[in-house]
Amino acid sequence: MAESDKRMGSTAGAVPLLAGHTPGPWELETITCKSGRNKLALRCASHRICDINVFNETDHANARLIAAAPELLAELKSMTLLFKIALLSTTLEIAKQARPLIDKAEAAIAKAEG
């Protein structure tokens, strides 16, 4: 067992830690607890990623945003690349205006990817 797995308390049958996030798509599944409260399970095709306690509509909205994260990240990366390519054939003024947007998008991508 790798040293990082030991520190994380890895158990037999657990999904191995990857350098990146669990690939999407991620889906939400409503689970009713023994207490009668609902929680949401965030799942991918191969396993359950985490459970999210749901107390109000804000919690539902947060869960939907989390579930959409892999697709949002992939689309942002694609759009950023296409935007950079498009800027090669545009005016300097447009490129100057676009550069801060690209920088913000790349910062968000870096934050998501660690």
Contacts in CASP RR format, 6 or more apart in sequence:
PFRMAT RR
TARGET T0000
AUTHOR 0000-0000-0000
METHOD contacts of the structure
MODEL  1
MAESDKRMGSTAGAVPLLAGHTPGPWELETITCKSGRNKLALRCASHRIC
DINVFNETDHANARLIAAAPELLAELKSMTLLFKIALLSTTLEIAKQARP
LIDKAEAAIAKAEG
1 10 0 8 1.000
4 17 0 8 1.000
5 16 0 8 1.000
5 17 0 8 1.000
8 17 0 8 1.000
10 16 0 8 1.000
10 17 0 8 1.000
15 22 0 8 1.000
15 46 0 8 1.000
15 47 0 8 1.000
20 113 0 8 1.000
21 69 0 8 1.000
21 70 0 8 1.000
21 73 0 8 1.000
21 112 0 8 1.000
21 113 0 8 1.000
22 44 0 8 1.000
22 47 0 8 1.000
22 49 0 8 1.000
22 70 0 8 1.000
23 44 0 8 1.000
23 70 0 8 1.000
24 44 0 8 1.000
24 45 0 8 1.000
24 70 0 8 1.000
24 71 0 8 1.000
25 44 0 8 1.000
25 45 0 8 1.000
25 70 0 8 1.000
25 71 0 8 1.000
26 42 0 8 1.000
26 43 0 8 1.000
26 44 0 8 1.000
26 49 0 8 1.000
26 66 0 8 1.000
26 67 0 8 1.000
26 68 0 8 1.000
26 69 0 8 1.000
26 70 0 8 1.000
27 42 0 8 1.000
27 43 0 8 1.000
27 44 0 8 1.000
27 67 0 8 1.000
28 40 0 8 1.000
28 41 0 8 1.000
28 42 0 8 1.000
28 43 0 8 1.000
28 52 0 8 1.000
28 63 0 8 1.000
28 64 0 8 1.000
28 67 0 8 1.000
29 40 0 8 1.000
29 41 0 8 1.000
29 43 0 8 1.000
30 38 0 8 1.000
30 39 0 8 1.000
30 40 0 8 1.000
30 41 0 8 1.000
31 38 0 8 1.000
31 39 0 8 1.000
31 40 0 8 1.000
31 41 0 8 1.000
31 51 0 8 1.000
32 38 0 8 1.000
33 39 0 8 1.000
37 53 0 8 1.000
37 54 0 8 1.000
38 54 0 8 1.000
39 51 0 8 1.000
39 52 0 8 1.000
39 53 0 8 1.000
39 54 0 8 1.000
40 51 0 8 1.000
40 52 0 8 1.000
40 54 0 8 1.000
40 60 0 8 1.000
40 63 0 8 1.000
41 48 0 8 1.000
41 50 0 8 1.000
41 51 0 8 1.000
41 52 0 8 1.000
42 48 0 8 1.000
42 49 0 8 1.000
42 50 0 8 1.000
42 51 0 8 1.000
42 52 0 8 1.000
42 63 0 8 1.000
42 66 0 8 1.000
42 67 0 8 1.000
43 49 0 8 1.000
52 59 0 8 1.000
52 62 0 8 1.000
52 63 0 8 1.000
52 66 0 8 1.000
53 59 0 8 1.000
54 60 0 8 1.000
54 63 0 8 1.000
69 112 0 8 1.000
73 109 0 8 1.000
73 112 0 8 1.000
73 113 0 8 1.000
76 105 0 8 1.000
76 108 0 8 1.000
76 109 0 8 1.000
77 109 0 8 1.000
79 105 0 8 1.000
80 102 0 8 1.000
80 105 0 8 1.000
80 106 0 8 1.000
80 109 0 8 1.000
83 98 0 8 1.000
83 101 0 8 1.000
83 102 0 8 1.000
83 105 0 8 1.000
84 102 0 8 1.000
87 94 0 8 1.000
87 95 0 8 1.000
87 98 0 8 1.000
87 102 0 8 1.000
90 98 0 8 1.000
END
